[in-house]
C-alpha cells in the first residue's frame, strides 16, 4: 500500500462481518459495529480487543464506533443499562438526567471497547410523518434539544467516549427516510436558522465530531445534498458556525445517494469538507472508495491537501481515544434508564391510575410483554396496527366478558386510520378507558374523547416499565410534552 492509499483508507469508517468474522477486515481508520457483531458487552469486547491488538506494535488504534442512542436505535442490548428513546429525556426536561445518562452510556460502551458513539441526535421533531427520526429526537424546541444534547454528549466525553452530534443541518423537518430516498428540507433560510440549524450552532464550536445528513436544503444549496455540499459542510458549518472537529458522513451506502454511486459520493463528500466516510455494510465498497479517492488525488481532481486535512482530523480522534474499562467495573447510574422513562410519562388529562387486577391492556402493533412483566395480573391483547372490524369486535366481546377497564396503547394512530377508529370505538363504549400514546405524540389530538390521556415516548421495555410505575404505583406523571401540537386540540 502506497502513501496515498494509506491516506485514503485513513478517512474511512466501515462495518465488519458478523461475529465471528469470516475474514479479517482490511485496515481502515476505524470500524462501526452492529448487532451482527454481538449484542452483549462481552461479545463485542472480544471483537474490539482483537482489532485494537492489531495496532499494539505501533500506530494509532482504530476508531471503534457504534450507534447507541437509546430506544430502538441501539446495538448493545445485554450487559448494559437500557435507555429509553431520547424524546423521553426531552419530556423529562432535566439536564442532570441527561448528564447521568451520558455517563452511564459511556461506562457501558467503554466496557465493550467502544471509543466513538454516533449520538446524540440533534434533529428536531417537526414532521408528524417523520418516523426515521421520530422519538430519537429530544423534541421540537431548539434550545431544549441543544441543552439536553450537550449535557449528554459532554458527560459521555467525560466518561471517555467521543460523542458525534447528528444529522447536520437537520433531518427532522422531512418525512422521507434518507435510508431509502433523498429527502428535501423545504424551508426558507430564516426559518432554518431559527429552527433546524439552531441546535447545531449551539454546540458547533466545542464539538469533537458531527455527522452530516443526506438531505437537500434548497435554501442553502439547491444542487447538492448536505453531505456533498461545500456551501453547507465547509462555508456554513466550519466557516460560519466555527466547527473544528471531524465531520462524518452518514452511511454512503444509503438510498439517498444511490444514484451517484458510493465511490463518486466518497470523493465528492471529501471535496465538500467531510473527514470520515462511513460505509456500514460492505467493505468492498469501502475499498473501491479508497481507490477512487487515491485516483482523484493523482488526477488532480481532489486536492491532496484536502485529503491530508481530513486524515489529520481523523487521526486526532484515534490518538485521543480512551482505553477500555474492565468488564466488571461498577456502573455509575445503573437505574438511570428507568428513572428517565418514569419522569417522561406525561399526563394530558384525567387520572393516571389503573388497578392491574381490573385492567385490560390493548396494544396496537406490538406486544406488551414488558408491561405484563411489571404487572402480571394485567390482562393483555395485541391487535394489528390497522385492526380489522373482526379484531375490534373480538376485543369488545372480551371486555364485556371480563368486565375489565381498557388500557389502550396507541402506536402512531395518526398514521393508521383503522387504529384511530378502533380506539374511538372502544373509548365510546368504555368512557373510563385510559389511552396512552406510545411513540411520537402527534396522535394525541385524535383522542379528544378520552377522559384519561397520557403519553410516553417509546414502546421498548424500559419505557413501558416507566409507564407501569406511574399507572400501577404512587409515582406522579411529571413529563412535559416535548413537541408542538395544534392549539385547538
C-alpha positions in Angstrom: 0.0 0.0 0.0 1.5 3.4 -1.0 1.2 6.6 1.0 -1.8 7.9 -1.0 -3.7 4.6 -0.5 -2.9 4.7 3.2 -4.2 8.3 3.5 -7.4 7.3 1.6 -8.1 4.3 3.8 -7.4 6.5 6.8 -10.5 8.6 6.2 -12.9 5.6 6.1 -15.1 4.0 8.8 -16.5 0.7 7.8 -18.7 -2.1 9.2 -17.3 -5.6 9.5 -18.6 -9.1 9.1 -20.8 -10.7 11.7 -19.3 -12.4 14.7 -17.2 -14.5 14.4 -15.7 -12.6 11.4 -15.4 -14.6 8.3 -12.2 -12.8 7.4 -10.0 -10.1 9.0 -11.2 -6.6 8.0 -8.9 -4.5 5.8 -7.1 -1.7 7.5 -9.2 1.5 7.7 -9.4 4.4 10.1 -12.0 2.6 12.1 -14.8 0.2 12.3 -18.6 0.5 13.0 -20.4 -2.2 14.9 -23.9 -3.6 14.6 -25.9 -6.3 16.3 -24.3 -8.8 13.9 -21.0 -8.3 15.7 -22.5 -9.2 19.1 -25.3 -7.7 21.2 -23.6 -8.2 24.5 -20.7 -6.2 26.1 -18.7 -9.4 26.5 -19.2 -10.5 22.8 -18.3 -7.1 21.4 -15.3 -6.6 23.8 -13.7 -9.7 22.2 -14.0 -8.1 18.8 -12.7 -4.7 19.8 -9.8 -6.2 21.8 -8.8 -8.1 18.7 -8.9 -5.1 16.4 -7.1 -2.9 19.0 -4.4 -5.6 19.3 -3.6 -5.3 15.6 -2.1 -1.9 16.3 -0.3 -2.8 19.5 3.1 -2.7 17.7 2.7 0.9 16.6 0.4 3.4 15.0 -2.8 4.9 16.4 -5.5 2.5 17.4 -8.6 2.4 15.2 -11.8 4.3 15.9 -14.3 1.8 17.3 -17.7 3.1 16.8 -21.4 2.2 17.4 -24.9 3.7 17.2 -26.0 3.5 20.8 -28.7 6.2 21.1 -31.4 4.6 23.3 -34.8 3.2 22.5 -34.9 1.3 19.2 -31.5 2.6 17.9 -29.1 0.5 20.0 -26.7 -2.3 19.0 -25.8 -3.5 22.5 -28.7 -4.9 24.5 -27.0 -7.3 27.0 -24.9 -6.3 29.9 -25.8 -2.6 29.7 -28.3 -0.2 31.3 -31.3 0.1 28.9 -32.1 3.6 27.9 -35.5 4.9 26.6 -35.6 7.0 23.4 -34.1 10.5 23.7 -37.6 12.0 23.4 -38.2 10.7 26.9 -35.3 12.8 28.1 -36.9 15.7 26.2 -40.2 15.1 28.1 -38.3 14.8 31.4 -36.6 18.1 30.6 -33.8 17.6 33.1 -30.2 18.3 32.0 -28.9 16.5 35.1 -30.7 13.3 34.0 -29.2 13.8 30.6 -25.7 14.1 32.1 -26.2 10.9 34.2 -27.4 9.1 31.1 -24.3 10.2 29.2 -22.1 8.9 32.0 -23.8 5.6 32.0 -23.8 5.2 28.3 -20.0 5.9 28.2 -19.4 3.4 31.0 -21.3 0.7 29.1 -19.6 1.4 25.8 -16.1 1.6 27.3 -16.6 -1.8 28.8 -17.3 -3.0 25.3 -14.2 -1.3 24.0 -16.0 1.4 22.1 -14.4 4.8 21.5 -17.0 6.7 19.4 -20.8 6.8 19.8 -22.8 8.1 16.8 -25.1 10.1 19.2 -26.8 12.2 20.2 -29.4 13.2 17.6 -29.9 17.0 17.4 -32.7 16.8 14.8 -36.0 18.4 15.8 -39.2 16.5 16.0 -41.1 18.7 13.5 -42.9 16.5 11.0 -45.7 14.2 12.2 -45.0 11.7 9.4 -41.2 11.5 10.1 -40.6 8.1 11.7 -36.9 7.8 10.7 -36.1 10.4 13.4 -39.2 10.2 15.5 -38.6 9.5 19.1 -34.8 9.6 18.5 -35.2 13.4 18.8 -35.3 15.2 22.1 -38.2 17.3 20.9 -39.2 20.3 18.9 -37.7 23.2 20.9 -34.2 24.1 19.7 -32.9 25.5 23.0 -34.1 22.5 25.0 -32.8 20.0 22.4 -29.4 21.7 22.4 -29.1 21.8 26.2 -30.1 18.2 26.6 -27.9 17.0 23.7 -24.9 19.0 25.0 -25.4 17.7 28.5 -25.5 14.1 27.4 -22.6 14.5 25.0 -20.3 16.3 27.4 -21.0 13.7 30.1 -20.2 10.9 27.6 -16.9 12.5 26.7 -16.0 13.0 30.4 -16.6 9.2 30.6 -14.1 8.6 27.9 -16.3 8.1 24.8 -16.4 10.6 22.0 -19.9 11.8 21.1 -20.9 12.6 17.5 -23.8 15.0 17.0 -26.1 14.3 14.1 -27.6 14.9 11.5 -26.4 18.3 10.3 -28.1 20.5 9.2 -31.3 18.7 10.3 -33.4 15.7 9.3 -36.5 16.3 11.4 -38.4 18.5 9.0 -39.0 16.0 6.3 -41.0 12.7 6.2 -38.7 11.0 3.6 -36.3 8.5 5.1 -32.8 9.0 3.7 -32.1 5.3 4.0 -34.5 4.9 1.1 -34.5 8.1 -0.9 -33.2 11.7 -0.9 -35.3 14.0 1.3 -35.8 17.7 0.7 -35.9 20.0 3.7 -38.1 22.8 2.2 -37.9 25.9 4.4 -36.6 29.4 3.9 -33.2 30.3 5.3 -34.5 32.4 8.2 -36.7 29.5 9.4 -33.8 27.1 9.1 -31.5 29.3 11.2 -34.1 29.9 13.9 -35.1 26.2 13.9 -33.1 23.3 12.5 -29.7 24.9 12.5 -30.0 26.4 16.0 -29.3 23.1 17.8 -26.1 22.5 15.8 -25.0 26.2 16.1 -25.2 25.9 19.9 -22.6 23.1 20.0 -20.5 23.5 16.9 -17.5 25.4 18.3 -17.0 22.8 21.1 -18.0 19.6 19.2 -15.3 17.0 18.5 -17.4 15.2 15.9 -20.5 15.8 13.9 -22.4 13.8 11.2 -23.9 15.2 8.0 -27.4 14.4 6.7 -28.2 13.1 3.3 -30.8 15.9 2.7 -31.2 18.6 0.1 -31.8 22.0 1.6 -32.7 24.3 -1.3 -32.4 27.5 0.8 -28.7 26.6 1.3 -27.8 24.6 -1.8 -30.2 23.7 -4.5 -28.0 21.2 -6.2 -26.3 19.1 -3.6 -27.3 17.1 -0.5 -25.7 18.4 2.7 -23.1 15.6 2.7 -21.9 16.7 -0.7 -22.3 20.4 -0.4 -19.2 22.6 0.2 -21.6 25.5 0.9 -23.1 23.6 3.9 -20.2 21.4 5.1 -17.4 24.0 4.8 -18.7 27.5 4.4 -21.6 27.2 6.9 -20.6 24.6 9.4 -16.9 25.4 9.6 -16.6 29.0 8.4 -19.7 30.5 10.0 -20.6 28.2 12.9 -16.9 27.5 13.9 -16.9 23.7 13.9 -13.3 22.5 14.2 -13.9 18.8 14.8 -14.2 15.8 12.5 -17.1 15.7 10.1 -18.5 12.3 9.5 -20.8 11.4 6.6 -23.9 9.4 7.2 -23.6 6.0 5.5 -22.7 6.4 1.9 -24.5 3.2 1.0 -27.9 4.7 1.8 -30.6 5.1 -0.8 -30.4 8.9 -0.7 -27.1 8.7 -2.7 -27.7 5.5 -4.6 -27.9 7.2 -8.0 -24.5 8.7 -7.6 -22.5 5.6 -6.7 -20.6 5.2 -3.4 -17.1 5.8 -4.9 -18.2 9.1 -6.5 -20.0 10.1 -3.3 -16.9 9.5 -1.3 -14.8 11.7 -3.4 -17.4 14.5 -3.5 -18.0 14.3 0.2 -14.3 14.8 0.9 -14.2 17.6 -1.6 -17.2 19.3 0.2 -15.4 19.1 3.6 -16.2 15.7 5.1 -13.4 14.0 7.0 -14.6 10.5 7.8 -16.6 8.5 5.3 -19.0 5.9 6.5 -19.7 2.5 4.9 -21.9 0.4 7.2 -22.1 -2.9 5.4 -19.8 -3.7 2.5 -16.0 -3.5 2.8 -15.6 -4.0 -0.9 -17.4 -0.7 -1.5 -15.1 1.0 1.1 -12.1 -0.4 -0.7 -13.4 0.9 -4.0 -14.0 4.3 -2.5 -10.4 4.4 -1.2 -9.1 3.6 -4.6 -11.3 6.3 -6.2 -10.1 8.8 -3.7 -6.4 8.0 -4.4 -7.1 8.1 -8.2 -8.9 11.5 -7.8 -5.9 12.9 -6.0 -3.4 11.5 -8.5 -5.5 13.1 -11.3 -5.7 16.5 -9.5 -9.5 16.2 -9.2 -9.2 16.2 -5.4 -6.5 18.3 -3.7 -4.1 16.2 -1.7 -4.2 18.9 1.0 -7.9 18.3 1.5 -7.3 14.6 2.0 -4.4 15.3 4.4 -6.5 17.7 6.4 -9.3 15.1 6.7 -6.8 12.4 7.7 -5.3 14.7 10.4 -8.7 15.3 11.9 -9.5 11.6 11.9 -6.1 10.8 13.5 -6.9 13.2 16.3 -10.0 11.1 17.1 -7.8 8.0 17.1 -4.9 9.2 19.3 -7.2 10.8 21.9 -9.4 7.7 22.4 -9.7 6.3 25.9 -8.7 2.7 26.7 -11.5 0.2 27.6 -12.8 -0.3 31.1 -12.9 -3.7 32.9 -15.9 -5.7 32.1 -16.8 -6.0 35.8 -16.4 -2.3 36.6 -19.1 -0.7 38.9 -21.7 1.3 37.0 -22.3 4.9 37.9 -26.1 5.1 37.4 -27.5 1.6 36.9 -31.1 2.6 37.1 -31.0 5.8 35.1 -32.9 4.5 32.1 -35.9 3.5 34.2 -35.8 6.8 36.1 -35.8 8.8 32.8 -38.7 6.7 31.5 -40.7 7.3 34.7 -40.0 11.0 34.6 -41.0 11.2 31.0 -44.6 10.0 31.5 -46.8 12.9 30.5 -50.4 13.4 31.8 -52.6 15.3 29.4 -55.8 15.0 31.4 -57.5 12.7 33.8 -56.1 10.4 36.5 -53.0 8.3 35.7 -54.0 5.3 37.8 -55.2 1.8 37.0 -55.7 -1.4 39.0 -53.8 -4.2 37.2 -56.3 -6.7 38.6 -59.1 -4.9 36.8 -57.2 -3.7 33.7 -57.0 -5.0 30.1 -54.1 -3.6 28.1 -54.8 -3.5 24.3 -51.7 -2.8 22.3 -51.8 -1.9 18.7 -49.0 -3.2 16.6 -46.7 -4.7 19.2 -46.7 -6.9 22.3 -46.9 -5.7 25.9 -44.8 -8.4 27.5 -42.7 -5.7 29.3 -45.9 -4.2 30.8 -47.2 -7.6 31.8 -43.9 -8.3 33.4 -44.4 -5.2 35.6 -48.0 -6.1 36.4 -48.6 -9.9 36.0 -52.3 -9.5 36.9 -52.9 -7.3 33.9 -54.8 -8.9 31.1 -53.2 -8.2 27.7 -54.1 -8.5 24.0 -52.2 -7.3 20.8 -54.1 -6.0 17.8 -52.8 -5.1 14.4 -51.6 -1.6 13.7 -54.6 -1.2 11.5 -57.0 -3.7 13.1 -59.9 -5.3 11.2 -63.5 -5.0 12.2 -63.3 -8.6 13.4 -60.4 -7.8 15.7 -62.2 -4.9 17.2 -65.4 -6.9 17.7 -63.4 -9.7 19.4 -61.8 -7.2 21.8 -65.1 -5.6 22.7 -66.5 -9.1 23.4 -63.5 -9.8 25.7 -64.0 -6.5 27.5 -67.7 -7.2 28.0 -67.0 -10.8 29.2 -64.3 -9.9 31.7 -65.6 -6.5 32.9 -62.1 -5.1 32.9 -61.1 -1.5 32.2 -59.4 -0.9 28.9 -55.8 0.5 28.7 -55.3 1.4 25.1 -51.7 1.6 23.9 -51.6 3.6 20.7 -48.8 3.4 18.2 -48.8 6.3 15.7 -52.6 6.2 15.3 -52.3 9.4 13.2 -50.6 7.3 10.5 -53.1 4.4 10.9 -56.7 5.3 10.3 -58.2 1.9 11.3 -56.3 2.1 14.6 -57.6 5.6 15.3 -61.2 4.4 14.5 -60.8 1.4 16.8 -59.6 3.5 19.7 -62.5 5.9 19.2 -65.0 3.0 19.2 -63.6 1.4 22.4 -63.5 4.8 24.2 -67.1 5.4 23.2 -68.1 2.1 24.7 -65.8 2.5 27.7 -65.5 6.2 28.6 -63.3 5.5 31.6 -60.7 3.9 29.4 -57.1 5.1 29.7 -55.4 6.0 26.4 -51.6 6.1 26.1 -49.7 7.4 23.1 -46.6 5.2 23.0 -44.4 6.8 20.4 -44.3 10.3 18.8 -47.3 12.1 20.5 -48.6 13.5 17.2 -51.6 11.2 17.6 -52.8 12.8 20.8 -55.3 15.2 19.0 -57.2 12.1 17.8 -58.1 11.2 21.4 -60.3 14.2 22.3 -62.9 11.9 23.7 -60.5 10.2 26.1 -61.0 11.2 29.8 -57.7 9.8 30.8 -54.9 10.5 28.4 -51.1 10.1 28.7 -48.0 10.0 26.5 -44.8 8.1 26.8 -42.1 8.1 24.1 -41.1 4.6 23.4 -42.6 1.1 23.3 -39.4 -0.6 24.5 -39.2 -2.5 27.8 -37.8 0.3 29.9 -40.3 2.9 28.6 -43.2 0.5 29.5 -41.6 0.0 32.9 -41.7 3.7 33.5 -45.4 3.8 32.5 -46.1 0.9 34.9 -44.5 2.8 37.8 -47.0 5.7 37.2 -50.1 3.7 36.4 -49.7 0.9 39.0 -47.9 2.7 41.8 -47.7 6.0 43.5 -45.4 7.9 41.2 -46.6 11.1 39.7 -46.6 11.8 35.9 -44.3 14.8 35.7 -43.3 14.8 32.0 -43.8 17.8 29.7 -45.0 17.4 26.1 -41.7 17.8 24.0 -43.4 18.5 20.6 -45.8 21.1 19.3 -49.4 20.2 18.6 -52.2 22.2 17.1 -53.5 24.8 19.5 -57.1 23.7 19.0 -56.7 20.1 20.1 
